[in-house]
Amino acid sequence: MSVPLYSLRITAVGEYVEYSLRELRLILFSDAVPDDIASYCAVHQASELTAELSPGQQMKLNDKKLSGDRGRPCGNGKFTTAWPYHAKF
């Protein structure tokens, strides 16, 4: 089993996150999220980065691997609103 480069725990979900998830989008922001955008974000507590992030790496959200390419969204996974998630990169 590989060690995650980075992990985070969702601690709060803004009231409009559900609408983004319907479009297969998720905006993650640290607990320092500005008030004017907090309603659109999933707020998280993060771990320390254990290695450098690089192009081509995959994100794992629970047991679902997600990937993006050249600025396209990571929309090949299905999201639900069953929070909290624990994401590993």
DSSP file (Angstrom, degrees, kcal/mol; ACC not computed):
  #  RESIDUE AA STRUCTURE BP1 BP2  ACC     N-H-->O    O-->H-N    N-H-->O    O-->H-N    TCO  KAPPA ALPHA  PHI   PSI    X-CA   Y-CA   Z-CA
    1    1 A M              0   0    0      0, 0.0     2,-0.2     0, 0.0     0, 0.0   0.000 360.0 360.0 360.0 133.8    0.0    0.0    0.0
    2    2 A S        -     0   0    0      1,-0.1     0, 0.0     0, 0.0     0, 0.0  -0.505 360.0-117.7 -85.0 153.6    1.4    3.4   -0.9
    3    3 A V        -     0   0    0     -2,-0.2    -1,-0.1     1,-0.1     2,-0.0  -0.744  35.0-112.5 -87.4 133.0    1.6    6.3    1.4
    4    4 A P        -     0   0    0      0, 0.0     3,-0.1     0, 0.0    46,-0.1  -0.360  10.5-142.7 -66.1 145.2   -0.5    9.4    0.4
    5    5 A L  S    S-     0   0    0      1,-0.3    45,-3.2    44,-0.1    46,-0.5   0.799  86.0  -3.5 -70.7 -29.7    1.4   12.5   -0.6
    6    6 A Y        -     0   0    0     43,-0.2    83,-2.9    44,-0.1     2,-0.3  -0.972  66.6-169.1-162.1 141.7   -1.3   14.6    1.0
    7    7 A S  E     -A   88   0A   0     -2,-0.3    40,-2.4    81,-0.2     2,-0.3  -0.980   4.1-172.8-138.5 155.4   -4.6   14.0    2.8
    8    8 A L  E     -AB  87  46A   0     79,-2.0    79,-1.6    -2,-0.3     2,-0.5  -0.978  15.9-141.9-144.9 157.8   -7.4   16.2    3.9
    9    9 A R  E     -AB  86  45A   0     36,-2.5    36,-2.2    -2,-0.3     2,-0.3  -0.986  22.7-128.0-124.5 124.3  -10.5   15.9    5.9
   10   10 A I  E     + B   0  44A   0     75,-1.7    34,-0.3    -2,-0.5     3,-0.1  -0.556  31.0 171.7 -70.7 126.3  -13.7   17.8    5.0
   11   11 A T  E     +     0   0A   0     32,-3.1     2,-0.3    -2,-0.3    33,-0.2   0.612  62.8  15.9-112.0 -19.4  -14.9   19.7    8.0
   12   12 A A  E     - B   0  43A   0     31,-1.4    31,-2.5     2,-0.0     2,-0.5  -0.989  59.3-150.3-154.7 149.3  -17.7   21.9    6.6
   13   13 A V  E     - B   0  42A   0     -2,-0.3    29,-0.2    29,-0.2    26,-0.1  -0.985  23.1-127.9-126.7 121.9  -19.7   22.0    3.4
   14   14 A G    >   -     0   0    0     27,-2.7     3,-1.5    -2,-0.5     4,-0.4  -0.247  26.6-110.8 -65.6 155.9  -21.0   25.2    2.0
   15   15 A E  T 3  S+     0   0    0      1,-0.3     3,-0.2     2,-0.1    25,-0.1   0.702 115.7  46.7 -64.3 -20.3  -24.7   25.5    1.2
   16   16 A Y  T >> S+     0   0    0     23,-3.0     4,-1.1     1,-0.2     3,-0.8   0.399  81.2  96.0-103.0   2.7  -24.1   25.6   -2.6
   17   17 A V  H <> S+     0   0    0     -3,-1.5     4,-2.4    22,-0.4     3,-0.3   0.866  75.6  65.5 -59.5 -37.1  -21.6   22.7   -2.9
   18   18 A E  H 3> S+     0   0    0     -4,-0.4     4,-1.4     1,-0.2    -1,-0.2   0.869  99.3  51.9 -53.7 -39.5  -24.5   20.4   -3.9
   19   19 A Y  H <> S+     0   0    0     -3,-0.8     4,-0.7     1,-0.2    -1,-0.2   0.880 109.1  49.4 -68.6 -38.0  -25.0   22.3   -7.1
   20   20 A S  H ><>S+     0   0    0     -4,-1.1     5,-2.2    -3,-0.3     3,-1.0   0.896 106.9  55.9 -65.6 -40.0  -21.3   22.0   -8.0
   21   21 A L  H ><5S+     0   0    0     -4,-2.4     3,-2.0     1,-0.3    58,-0.3   0.846  98.4  61.1 -63.2 -33.2  -21.3   18.3   -7.4
   22   22 A R  H 3<5S+     0   0    0     -4,-1.4    -1,-0.3     1,-0.3    -2,-0.2   0.798 107.0  46.3 -62.1 -27.0  -24.2   17.9   -9.8
   23   23 A E  T <<5S-     0   0    0     -3,-1.0    -1,-0.3    -4,-0.7    -2,-0.2   0.208 123.7-109.1 -96.3  13.1  -21.8   19.3  -12.4
   24   24 A L  T < 5S+     0   0    0     -3,-2.0     2,-0.4     1,-0.2    -3,-0.2   0.873  79.5 126.2  59.2  42.1  -19.0   16.9  -11.1
   25   25 A R      < -     0   0    0     -5,-2.2     2,-0.4    -8,-0.2    -1,-0.2  -0.962  36.9-175.1-128.0 146.1  -17.1   19.8   -9.6
   26   26 A L        -     0   0    0     -2,-0.4     2,-0.7    -3,-0.1    15,-0.1  -0.968  12.4-154.4-143.1 124.5  -15.8   20.3   -6.1
   27   27 A I        -     0   0    0     13,-0.4    15,-3.0    -2,-0.4     2,-0.4  -0.892  15.4-165.4-100.5 114.9  -14.1   23.4   -4.7
   28   28 A L  E     +c   42   0A   0     -2,-0.7     2,-0.3    13,-0.2    15,-0.2  -0.813  12.0 171.9 -98.9 139.6  -11.8   22.6   -1.8
   29   29 A F  E     -c   43   0A   0     13,-2.1    15,-2.0    -2,-0.4     4,-0.1  -0.995  31.6-111.3-146.3 146.0  -10.6   25.3    0.5
   30   30 A S  E >   -c   44   0A   0     -2,-0.3     3,-1.2    13,-0.2    15,-0.2  -0.104  46.8 -90.8 -67.3 173.9   -8.7   25.3    3.7
   31   31 A D  T 3  S+     0   0    0     13,-0.8    -1,-0.1     1,-0.3    14,-0.1   0.508 122.3  74.5 -68.6  -0.3  -10.3   26.5    6.9
   32   32 A A  T 3   +     0   0    0      2,-0.0    -1,-0.3     3,-0.0    -2,-0.1   0.077  69.1 148.3 -93.3  22.5   -9.0   30.0    6.1
   33   33 A V    <   -     0   0    0     -3,-1.2     5,-0.1    -4,-0.1     2,-0.1  -0.326  53.9-112.0 -60.5 132.7  -11.7   30.3    3.4
   34   34 A P    >>  -     0   0    0      0, 0.0     3,-1.6     0, 0.0     4,-1.1  -0.397  23.1-121.6 -63.9 144.0  -12.9   33.9    2.8
   35   35 A D  T 34 S+     0   0    0      1,-0.3     4,-0.5     2,-0.2     3,-0.3   0.822 107.1  63.8 -56.3 -35.0  -16.5   34.4    4.0
   36   36 A D  T 34 S+     0   0    0      1,-0.2    -1,-0.3     2,-0.1    -3,-0.0   0.650 115.2  28.8 -72.0 -13.1  -17.6   35.6    0.5
   37   37 A I  T X4 S+     0   0    0     -3,-1.6     3,-2.1     2,-0.1     4,-0.3   0.448  90.1  98.1-120.0  -2.7  -16.8   32.2   -1.1
   38   38 A A  G >< S+     0   0    0     -4,-1.1     3,-1.4    -3,-0.3   -24,-0.2   0.803  75.9  64.5 -57.3 -31.5  -17.3   29.8    1.8
   39   39 A S  G 3  S+     0   0    0     -4,-0.5   -23,-3.0     1,-0.3   -22,-0.4   0.682 105.1  46.2 -66.0 -16.8  -20.9   28.9    0.6
   40   40 A Y  G <  S+     0   0    0     -3,-2.1   -13,-0.4   -24,-0.2     2,-0.3   0.362 104.7  79.6-104.6   2.8  -19.4   27.4   -2.5
   41   41 A C    <   -     0   0    0     -3,-1.4   -27,-2.7    -4,-0.3     2,-0.7  -0.777  68.9-134.4-119.2 153.9  -16.6   25.4   -0.9
   42   42 A A  E     -Bc  13  28A   0    -15,-3.0   -13,-2.1    -2,-0.3     2,-0.3  -0.948  37.1-143.8 -96.2 117.4  -15.9   22.2    1.0
   43   43 A V  E     -Bc  12  29A   0    -31,-2.5   -32,-3.1    -2,-0.7   -31,-1.4  -0.634  24.3-177.2 -88.9 140.4  -13.7   23.3    3.8
   44   44 A H  E     -Bc  10  30A   0    -15,-2.0   -13,-0.8    -2,-0.3     2,-0.4  -0.916  32.3-133.3-138.5 160.5  -10.9   21.0    5.0
   45   45 A Q  E     -B    9   0A   0    -36,-2.2   -36,-2.5    -2,-0.3     2,-0.3  -0.949  38.1-150.6-105.9 134.5   -8.1   20.4    7.4
   46   46 A A  E     -B    8   0A   0     -2,-0.4   -38,-0.2   -38,-0.2     2,-0.1  -0.698   8.7-135.5-111.6 158.2   -5.0   19.3    5.6
   47   47 A S        -     0   0    0    -40,-2.4     2,-0.2    -2,-0.3    -1,-0.0  -0.410  44.0 -81.5 -92.1 178.0   -2.0   17.2    6.4
   48   48 A E        -     0   0    0     -2,-0.1     2,-0.4     1,-0.1   -41,-0.2  -0.572  48.1-106.1 -77.4 147.1    1.6   18.1    5.5
   49   49 A L        -     0   0    0     -2,-0.2   -43,-0.2     1,-0.1   -44,-0.1  -0.637  30.2-167.0 -73.2 125.7    2.7   17.4    2.0
   50   50 A T        +     0   0    0    -45,-3.2     2,-0.3    -2,-0.4    -1,-0.1   0.586  67.6   2.4 -95.2 -11.3    5.0   14.3    2.1
   51   51 A A  S    S-     0   0    0    -46,-0.5     2,-0.2     0, 0.0    -1,-0.1  -0.951  92.7 -71.8-160.5 171.9    6.4   14.7   -1.5
   52   52 A E        -     0   0    0     -2,-0.3     2,-0.2    -3,-0.1   -47,-0.0  -0.533  43.1-128.3 -76.7 136.3    6.2   17.0   -4.5
   53   53 A L        -     0   0    0     -2,-0.2    -1,-0.1   -48,-0.1    -4,-0.0  -0.594  34.0-179.7 -77.5 144.2    3.0   17.0   -6.5
   54   54 A S    >   -     0   0    0     -2,-0.2     3,-1.5     0, 0.0     0, 0.0  -0.970  34.0 -79.5-144.8 159.2    3.6   16.6  -10.2
   55   55 A P  T 3  S+     0   0    0      0, 0.0     3,-0.1     0, 0.0    14,-0.1  -0.235 110.5  31.3 -57.6 144.2    1.6   16.4  -13.5
   56   56 A G  T 3  S+     0   0    0      1,-0.3     2,-0.1    12,-0.2    13,-0.0   0.291  83.7 131.5  92.4 -10.0   -0.1   13.0  -14.2
   57   57 A Q    <   -     0   0    0     -3,-1.5    11,-0.4     1,-0.1    -1,-0.3  -0.376  51.2-128.4 -72.5 157.3   -0.7   12.1  -10.5
   58   58 A Q        -     0   0    0     31,-0.1     2,-0.4     9,-0.1     9,-0.2  -0.770   6.8-137.0-107.5 152.4   -4.1   10.8   -9.6
   59   59 A M  E     -D   66   0A   0      7,-2.8     7,-4.0    -2,-0.3     2,-0.5  -0.877  13.4-152.9-103.9 139.7   -6.4   12.0   -6.7
   60   60 A K  E     -DE  65  88A   0     28,-2.7    28,-2.7    -2,-0.4     2,-0.6  -0.964   7.7-170.3-115.6 122.3   -8.2    9.4   -4.7
   61   61 A L  E >  S-DE  64  87A   0      3,-2.8     3,-2.1    -2,-0.5     2,-0.4  -0.939  72.3 -47.0-113.3 108.3  -11.5   10.4   -3.1
   62   62 A N  T 3  S-     0   0    0     24,-1.1    26,-0.1    -2,-0.6    23,-0.0  -0.558 124.2 -27.7  56.3-121.5  -12.4    7.6   -0.7
   63   63 A D  T 3  S+     0   0    0     -2,-0.4     2,-0.6    -3,-0.1    -1,-0.3   0.314 118.2 100.1-102.8   9.6  -11.9    4.5   -3.0
   64   64 A K  E <   -D   61   0A   0     -3,-2.1    -3,-2.8    14,-0.1     2,-0.4  -0.856  64.0-144.0-101.5 120.8  -12.5    6.3   -6.3
   65   65 A K  E     -D   60   0A   0     -2,-0.6     2,-0.3    -5,-0.2    -5,-0.2  -0.671  19.4-171.6 -83.4 135.2   -9.5    7.4   -8.4
   66   66 A L  E     +D   59   0A   0     -7,-4.0    -7,-2.8    -2,-0.4     2,-0.3  -0.940   5.2 179.8-124.7 146.5   -9.9   10.7  -10.2
   67   67 A S        -     0   0    0     -2,-0.3     9,-0.3    -9,-0.2     2,-0.3  -0.994  10.2-161.6-145.4 153.1   -7.6   12.3  -12.8
   68   68 A G        -     0   0    0    -11,-0.4     2,-0.4    -2,-0.3   -12,-0.2  -0.883   7.3-154.6-127.9 162.1   -7.5   15.4  -14.9
   69   69 A D    >   -     0   0    0      3,-0.3     3,-1.8    -2,-0.3    -2,-0.0  -0.964  65.7 -18.3-145.3 122.6   -5.5   16.2  -18.0
   70   70 A R  T 3  S-     0   0    0     -2,-0.4    -1,-0.1     1,-0.3     0, 0.0   0.873 127.3 -44.4  53.7  46.3   -4.4   19.6  -19.4
   71   71 A G  T 3  S+     0   0    0      1,-0.3    -1,-0.3     0, 0.0     3,-0.1   0.413 102.4 133.6  83.8  -3.2   -6.8   21.7  -17.4
   72   72 A R    <   -     0   0    0     -3,-1.8    -3,-0.3     1,-0.1    -1,-0.3  -0.523  64.3 -96.9 -76.6 150.9   -9.8   19.5  -18.0
   73   73 A P        -     0   0    0      0, 0.0     2,-1.9     0, 0.0    -4,-0.2  -0.254  25.8-114.9 -67.9 154.7  -11.9   18.8  -14.9
   74   74 A C        +     0   0    0      1,-0.2     3,-0.4    -6,-0.1    -6,-0.2  -0.479  64.9 142.7 -81.5  65.2  -11.4   15.6  -12.9
   75   75 A G        +     0   0    0     -2,-1.9    -1,-0.2     1,-0.2    -7,-0.1   0.094  32.2  96.8-101.6  23.3  -15.0   14.6  -13.8
   76   76 A N  S    S+     0   0    0     -9,-0.3     2,-0.3     2,-0.1    -1,-0.2   0.285  74.7  72.6 -95.8  14.0  -14.6   10.9  -14.2
   77   77 A G  S    S-     0   0    0     -3,-0.4     2,-0.5   -53,-0.1   -11,-0.1  -0.895  79.4-123.6-121.2 155.6  -15.8   10.1  -10.7
   78   78 A K        -     0   0    0     -2,-0.3     2,-0.3   -54,-0.0   -14,-0.1  -0.860  26.6-158.7 -98.5 128.8  -19.2   10.2   -9.2
   79   79 A F        -     0   0    0     -2,-0.5     2,-0.3   -58,-0.3   -55,-0.1  -0.763   8.2-172.5-102.9 151.0  -19.6   12.4   -6.1
   80   80 A T        -     0   0    0     -2,-0.3   -58,-0.0     2,-0.1   -59,-0.0  -0.816  34.4-116.3-128.0 174.9  -22.3   12.2   -3.5
   81   81 A T  S    S+     0   0    0     -2,-0.3     2,-1.6     2,-0.1   -63,-0.1   0.022  70.3 125.9-101.9  28.4  -23.1   14.5   -0.6
   82   82 A A        -     0   0    0      2,-0.0    -2,-0.1     0, 0.0    -1,-0.1  -0.647  59.4-141.2 -85.1  83.8  -22.3   11.8    2.0
   83   83 A W        +     0   0    0     -2,-1.6     2,-0.1     2,-0.1    -2,-0.1  -0.512  67.0  58.0 -91.3 160.6  -19.8   13.8    4.0
   84   84 A P        -     0   0    0      0, 0.0     2,-0.3     0, 0.0   -73,-0.1   0.498  64.0-174.6 -85.6 147.2  -17.3   13.8    5.6
   85   85 A Y        -     0   0    0     -2,-0.1   -75,-1.7   -23,-0.0     2,-0.5  -0.674  17.7-148.1 -93.6 155.6  -14.9   12.5    2.9
   86   86 A H  E     -A    9   0A   0     -2,-0.3   -24,-1.1   -77,-0.2     2,-0.3  -0.953  21.4-162.5-122.7 109.2  -11.3   11.7    3.6
   87   87 A A  E     -AE   8  61A   0    -79,-1.6   -79,-2.0    -2,-0.5     2,-0.4  -0.727   7.4-167.0 -99.0 141.1   -9.3   12.4    0.4
   88   88 A K  E      AE   7  60A   0    -28,-2.7   -28,-2.7    -2,-0.3   -81,-0.2  -0.986 360.0 360.0-125.4 136.4   -5.8   11.1   -0.3
   89   89 A F              0   0    0    -83,-2.9   -31,-0.1    -2,-0.4   -82,-0.1   0.366 360.0 360.0-109.3 360.0   -3.6   12.4   -3.1
